[in-house]
């Protein structure tokens, strides 16, 4: 009968299957603890799936009843998940957006970013490339040495020299954190 539904959209075949399976699917759902109204809704969805996707049913893999009851079970699980996600407490402080920072904090952050950018561009090219690799691309010293062909000790000493230059350029500016340790 599912072939008749899939191939010819045979309404009589669908009606026979609907009359046979709909009450059984609803009863199955109610035995699983689904309320009657929800069981009726899920049953309608299951039977609609039969109508729309009859071509997907493979009698070699399972019986029609197994296929329909599996669909019903999965729809019930989906409904339970949706109900759980609908229960979000909108007053939960973790869901509230972060408050806007004060204007002076935004101004200071921008000034600090500008100073850091200026200090980085003042570094010699061979040190800047290594700093960018380590801190913006997240590479280890060994990976940097491998990529650049430089000895590991050279990579470490150039990064250390770059840190010293950066520290000196920020001395006396408490807006910039000068702890550049890894």
KOLPAFI-570761 format. One record per residue (C-alpha): x, y, z. Coordinates in Angstrom, 1 decimal, always signed. Example, Ala and Ser with C-alpha at 12.3 -4.5 7.8 and 13.67 -1.06 7.14 Angstrom:
<pts>
@c1=+12.3 | c2=-4.5 | c3=+7.8
@c1=+13.7 | c2=-1.1 | c3=+7.1
</pts>
This chain:
<pts>
@c1=+0.0 | c2=+0.0 | c3=+0.0
@c1=+2.8 | c2=+2.4 | c3=+0.7
@c1=+4.0 | c2=+1.9 | c3=-2.9
@c1=+0.5 | c2=+3.0 | c3=-4.1
@c1=+0.8 | c2=+6.1 | c3=-1.9
@c1=+4.3 | c2=+6.9 | c3=-3.1
@c1=+3.8 | c2=+6.2 | c3=-6.8
@c1=+0.1 | c2=+7.3 | c3=-7.4
@c1=-0.8 | c2=+9.2 | c3=-4.3
@c1=-3.6 | c2=+6.7 | c3=-3.8
@c1=-6.0 | c2=+8.2 | c3=-1.3
@c1=-7.9 | c2=+5.0 | c3=-0.6
@c1=-4.7 | c2=+3.2 | c3=+0.3
@c1=-3.7 | c2=+6.1 | c3=+2.6
@c1=-7.2 | c2=+6.1 | c3=+4.2
@c1=-6.9 | c2=+2.4 | c3=+5.0
@c1=-3.5 | c2=+2.8 | c3=+6.5
@c1=-4.6 | c2=+5.9 | c3=+8.4
@c1=-7.7 | c2=+4.2 | c3=+9.8
@c1=-5.5 | c2=+1.2 | c3=+10.9
@c1=-2.4 | c2=+3.0 | c3=+12.3
@c1=-3.6 | c2=+6.4 | c3=+13.6
@c1=-5.4 | c2=+5.0 | c3=+16.7
@c1=-2.5 | c2=+2.6 | c3=+17.4
@c1=+0.1 | c2=+5.4 | c3=+17.2
@c1=-1.9 | c2=+7.7 | c3=+19.4
@c1=-2.4 | c2=+4.9 | c3=+22.0
@c1=+1.4 | c2=+4.1 | c3=+21.8
@c1=+2.2 | c2=+7.8 | c3=+22.5
@c1=-0.3 | c2=+8.0 | c3=+25.4
@c1=+1.2 | c2=+4.8 | c3=+27.0
@c1=+4.6 | c2=+6.6 | c3=+26.8
@c1=+3.1 | c2=+9.4 | c3=+28.9
@c1=+2.2 | c2=+11.9 | c3=+26.2
@c1=-1.0 | c2=+13.9 | c3=+27.0
@c1=-3.9 | c2=+13.2 | c3=+24.7
@c1=-3.9 | c2=+16.5 | c3=+22.8
@c1=-0.1 | c2=+16.2 | c3=+22.1
@c1=-0.5 | c2=+12.5 | c3=+21.2
@c1=-3.2 | c2=+13.5 | c3=+18.7
@c1=-0.9 | c2=+16.2 | c3=+17.2
@c1=+2.1 | c2=+13.9 | c3=+16.9
@c1=-0.1 | c2=+11.2 | c3=+15.3
@c1=-1.2 | c2=+13.7 | c3=+12.7
@c1=+2.4 | c2=+14.5 | c3=+12.0
@c1=+3.3 | c2=+10.8 | c3=+11.7
@c1=+0.5 | c2=+10.1 | c3=+9.3
@c1=+1.4 | c2=+13.2 | c3=+7.3
@c1=+4.9 | c2=+11.9 | c3=+7.1
@c1=+3.6 | c2=+8.6 | c3=+5.7
@c1=+1.7 | c2=+10.6 | c3=+3.0
@c1=+4.6 | c2=+12.8 | c3=+2.1
@c1=+7.5 | c2=+10.3 | c3=+2.4
@c1=+6.0 | c2=+6.9 | c3=+1.6
@c1=+8.7 | c2=+6.5 | c3=-1.0
@c1=+11.3 | c2=+6.5 | c3=+1.7
@c1=+9.8 | c2=+3.4 | c3=+3.4
@c1=+11.9 | c2=+0.3 | c3=+2.7
@c1=+10.0 | c2=-2.9 | c3=+3.6
@c1=+13.3 | c2=-4.8 | c3=+3.5
@c1=+14.6 | c2=-2.8 | c3=+6.5
@c1=+11.5 | c2=-2.9 | c3=+8.7
@c1=+7.8 | c2=-3.3 | c3=+8.8
@c1=+5.5 | c2=-0.4 | c3=+8.2
@c1=+4.4 | c2=-0.4 | c3=+11.8
@c1=+8.0 | c2=-0.3 | c3=+13.0
@c1=+8.7 | c2=+2.6 | c3=+10.7
@c1=+5.7 | c2=+4.6 | c3=+11.8
@c1=+6.2 | c2=+3.9 | c3=+15.5
@c1=+9.8 | c2=+5.0 | c3=+15.2
@c1=+8.7 | c2=+8.2 | c3=+13.6
@c1=+6.2 | c2=+8.7 | c3=+16.4
@c1=+8.8 | c2=+8.1 | c3=+19.1
@c1=+11.3 | c2=+10.5 | c3=+17.4
@c1=+8.6 | c2=+13.2 | c3=+17.1
@c1=+7.7 | c2=+12.8 | c3=+20.8
@c1=+11.4 | c2=+13.2 | c3=+21.7
@c1=+11.6 | c2=+16.4 | c3=+19.6
@c1=+8.5 | c2=+17.7 | c3=+21.3
@c1=+10.0 | c2=+17.1 | c3=+24.8
@c1=+13.2 | c2=+18.8 | c3=+23.7
@c1=+11.3 | c2=+21.8 | c3=+22.4
@c1=+9.3 | c2=+22.0 | c3=+25.6
@c1=+12.5 | c2=+22.0 | c3=+27.7
@c1=+14.1 | c2=+24.8 | c3=+25.6
@c1=+10.9 | c2=+26.9 | c3=+25.9
@c1=+11.4 | c2=+26.9 | c3=+29.7
@c1=+14.3 | c2=+29.3 | c3=+29.6
@c1=+14.2 | c2=+31.8 | c3=+32.5
@c1=+14.4 | c2=+35.2 | c3=+30.8
@c1=+15.4 | c2=+36.8 | c3=+34.1
@c1=+18.5 | c2=+34.6 | c3=+34.4
@c1=+21.4 | c2=+37.0 | c3=+34.8
@c1=+23.7 | c2=+34.9 | c3=+32.7
@c1=+21.3 | c2=+35.5 | c3=+29.7
@c1=+21.4 | c2=+39.3 | c3=+30.1
@c1=+23.7 | c2=+41.3 | c3=+27.8
@c1=+26.9 | c2=+42.7 | c3=+29.2
@c1=+26.4 | c2=+46.3 | c3=+30.3
@c1=+28.0 | c2=+49.0 | c3=+28.2
@c1=+31.4 | c2=+50.0 | c3=+29.6
@c1=+31.7 | c2=+53.6 | c3=+30.8
@c1=+32.8 | c2=+56.1 | c3=+28.1
@c1=+36.2 | c2=+56.7 | c3=+29.9
@c1=+36.9 | c2=+52.9 | c3=+29.8
@c1=+36.2 | c2=+52.8 | c3=+26.1
@c1=+38.4 | c2=+55.8 | c3=+25.5
@c1=+41.2 | c2=+54.4 | c3=+27.6
@c1=+41.0 | c2=+51.0 | c3=+25.8
@c1=+41.2 | c2=+52.7 | c3=+22.4
@c1=+44.2 | c2=+54.8 | c3=+23.5
@c1=+45.9 | c2=+51.7 | c3=+24.9
@c1=+45.2 | c2=+49.7 | c3=+21.7
@c1=+46.7 | c2=+52.6 | c3=+19.6
@c1=+49.8 | c2=+52.7 | c3=+21.8
@c1=+50.3 | c2=+48.9 | c3=+21.5
@c1=+49.9 | c2=+49.1 | c3=+17.7
@c1=+52.4 | c2=+51.9 | c3=+17.5
@c1=+54.8 | c2=+50.0 | c3=+19.8
@c1=+54.5 | c2=+46.9 | c3=+17.7
@c1=+55.2 | c2=+48.8 | c3=+14.4
@c1=+58.3 | c2=+50.3 | c3=+16.0
@c1=+59.8 | c2=+46.8 | c3=+16.5
@c1=+62.4 | c2=+45.6 | c3=+14.0
@c1=+60.8 | c2=+43.4 | c3=+11.3
@c1=+62.5 | c2=+40.2 | c3=+12.4
@c1=+61.1 | c2=+40.6 | c3=+15.9
@c1=+57.6 | c2=+41.7 | c3=+14.8
@c1=+57.2 | c2=+38.6 | c3=+12.6
@c1=+58.0 | c2=+36.4 | c3=+15.5
@c1=+55.7 | c2=+38.2 | c3=+17.9
@c1=+52.9 | c2=+38.0 | c3=+15.4
@c1=+53.5 | c2=+34.3 | c3=+14.9
@c1=+53.5 | c2=+33.6 | c3=+18.6
@c1=+50.7 | c2=+35.8 | c3=+19.8
@c1=+48.4 | c2=+36.4 | c3=+16.9
@c1=+48.7 | c2=+33.0 | c3=+15.2
@c1=+49.3 | c2=+31.0 | c3=+18.4
@c1=+52.4 | c2=+29.2 | c3=+17.3
@c1=+54.9 | c2=+27.7 | c3=+19.8
@c1=+58.5 | c2=+28.7 | c3=+19.7
@c1=+59.4 | c2=+25.4 | c3=+18.1
@c1=+56.8 | c2=+25.8 | c3=+15.4
@c1=+58.1 | c2=+29.3 | c3=+14.6
@c1=+61.7 | c2=+28.0 | c3=+14.4
@c1=+60.5 | c2=+25.2 | c3=+12.1
@c1=+58.6 | c2=+27.6 | c3=+9.8
@c1=+61.2 | c2=+30.3 | c3=+9.7
@c1=+64.3 | c2=+28.0 | c3=+9.6
@c1=+65.8 | c2=+29.9 | c3=+12.5
@c1=+67.4 | c2=+28.1 | c3=+15.4
@c1=+65.1 | c2=+27.8 | c3=+18.4
@c1=+67.5 | c2=+29.8 | c3=+20.6
@c1=+67.4 | c2=+32.7 | c3=+18.1
@c1=+63.5 | c2=+32.7 | c3=+18.0
@c1=+63.5 | c2=+32.8 | c3=+21.8
@c1=+66.0 | c2=+35.6 | c3=+22.1
@c1=+64.3 | c2=+37.7 | c3=+19.5
@c1=+61.0 | c2=+37.4 | c3=+21.2
@c1=+62.6 | c2=+38.2 | c3=+24.5
@c1=+64.3 | c2=+41.3 | c3=+23.0
@c1=+60.9 | c2=+42.4 | c3=+21.5
@c1=+59.3 | c2=+42.1 | c3=+25.0
@c1=+62.0 | c2=+44.3 | c3=+26.5
@c1=+61.5 | c2=+46.9 | c3=+23.8
@c1=+57.7 | c2=+46.8 | c3=+24.3
@c1=+58.2 | c2=+47.2 | c3=+28.1
@c1=+60.5 | c2=+50.1 | c3=+27.7
@c1=+58.0 | c2=+51.9 | c3=+25.4
@c1=+55.2 | c2=+51.5 | c3=+28.0
@c1=+57.2 | c2=+52.5 | c3=+31.1
@c1=+55.3 | c2=+54.9 | c3=+33.2
@c1=+51.9 | c2=+54.2 | c3=+31.4
@c1=+49.8 | c2=+52.3 | c3=+33.9
@c1=+47.0 | c2=+51.9 | c3=+31.3
@c1=+49.1 | c2=+49.3 | c3=+29.5
@c1=+49.8 | c2=+45.9 | c3=+31.2
@c1=+53.4 | c2=+45.2 | c3=+30.7
@c1=+53.4 | c2=+41.6 | c3=+31.8
@c1=+54.3 | c2=+40.0 | c3=+28.5
@c1=+55.2 | c2=+36.6 | c3=+29.9
@c1=+53.8 | c2=+33.6 | c3=+28.1
</pts>
